[in-house]
């Protein structure tokens, strides 16, 4: 099962690291406790829309961009979970795989 909160945490951590920011810096800028941000990044806590907006502001990244990255990562994980071993092998070889639902 794909957990939105885990993928969101991964995206937020990647964005923070790409900017060269520490948890402490994001915490101070977003006015959110360091421990809570850490739990969000590890996928242990859900982020409210207000909190997510504060984190995105602190990271100087549009919320839409973060959500787009999360959406793409979720789609990739869903595809890998739904794929059979044969489909995965064919995809790795570059075969075109079509299915009728």
C-alpha positions as CSV (number, residue, x, y, z in Angstrom):
1,X,0.0,0.0,0.0
2,X,1.3,3.5,-0.9
3,X,1.1,5.9,2.0
4,X,0.7,9.5,1.0
5,X,2.3,10.8,4.2
6,X,5.5,8.8,3.6
7,X,5.8,10.0,0.0
8,X,5.1,13.6,1.1
9,X,7.8,13.3,3.7
10,X,10.3,12.0,1.2
11,X,9.5,14.9,-1.2
12,X,9.7,17.5,1.6
13,X,13.1,16.1,2.8
14,X,14.4,16.0,-0.8
15,X,13.4,19.7,-1.3
16,X,14.9,20.7,2.1
17,X,18.2,19.0,1.3
18,X,18.3,20.4,-2.2
19,X,18.2,23.9,-0.7
20,X,20.9,22.9,1.8
21,X,18.7,23.6,4.8
22,X,18.7,21.9,8.1
23,X,15.6,20.8,10.0
24,X,16.4,23.6,12.5
25,X,16.4,26.2,9.8
26,X,13.1,25.1,8.3
27,X,11.7,24.8,11.8
28,X,12.6,28.4,12.6
29,X,11.3,29.8,9.3
30,X,8.1,27.8,9.3
31,X,7.5,28.3,13.1
32,X,6.9,24.6,13.5
33,X,8.7,22.3,16.0
34,X,11.8,20.6,14.7
35,X,10.5,17.2,16.0
36,X,7.2,17.5,14.3
37,X,8.9,18.3,10.9
38,X,11.1,15.4,11.4
39,X,8.1,13.1,12.0
40,X,6.5,14.5,8.9
41,X,9.6,13.8,6.8
42,X,9.8,10.2,8.1
43,X,6.1,9.7,7.2
44,X,5.0,9.2,10.9
45,X,2.7,12.3,11.0
46,X,0.2,13.8,8.7
47,X,0.7,17.4,7.7
48,X,-2.4,19.7,7.7
49,X,-2.9,22.0,4.8
50,X,-1.8,25.0,7.0
51,X,1.3,23.2,8.1
52,X,2.2,22.2,4.6
53,X,1.8,25.7,3.4
54,X,4.1,26.9,6.1
55,X,6.7,24.3,5.2
56,X,6.5,25.2,1.5
57,X,6.9,28.8,2.3
58,X,10.0,28.1,4.4
59,X,11.4,26.0,1.6
60,X,10.5,28.7,-1.0
61,X,8.7,26.2,-3.1
62,X,5.2,26.3,-4.5
63,X,2.7,23.9,-2.8
64,X,1.6,22.9,-6.3
65,X,5.2,21.8,-7.1
66,X,5.4,19.7,-4.0
67,X,2.0,18.1,-4.6
68,X,3.0,17.4,-8.3
69,X,6.2,15.6,-7.1
70,X,4.1,13.6,-4.6
71,X,1.5,12.7,-7.2
72,X,4.2,11.4,-9.6
73,X,5.9,9.4,-6.9
74,X,2.6,7.8,-5.8
75,X,1.8,6.9,-9.4
76,X,5.2,5.2,-9.8
77,X,4.7,3.3,-6.6
78,X,1.2,2.3,-7.5
79,X,2.4,1.0,-10.9
80,X,5.1,-1.0,-9.3
81,X,2.7,-2.6,-6.8
82,X,0.1,-3.4,-9.4
83,X,2.6,-4.9,-11.9
84,X,3.1,-8.6,-12.1
85,X,6.7,-10.0,-12.1
86,X,6.4,-10.7,-15.9
87,X,5.2,-7.1,-16.6
88,X,8.1,-5.7,-14.5
89,X,10.6,-7.9,-16.5
90,X,9.1,-6.8,-19.8
91,X,9.2,-3.2,-18.8
92,X,12.8,-3.5,-17.8
93,X,13.6,-5.0,-21.2
94,X,11.7,-2.1,-22.9
95,X,8.9,-4.3,-24.3
96,X,5.6,-2.7,-25.0
97,X,3.0,-4.1,-22.7
98,X,-0.7,-3.6,-23.4
99,X,-3.5,-4.9,-21.3
100,X,-7.2,-4.9,-21.6
101,X,-9.2,-4.2,-18.5
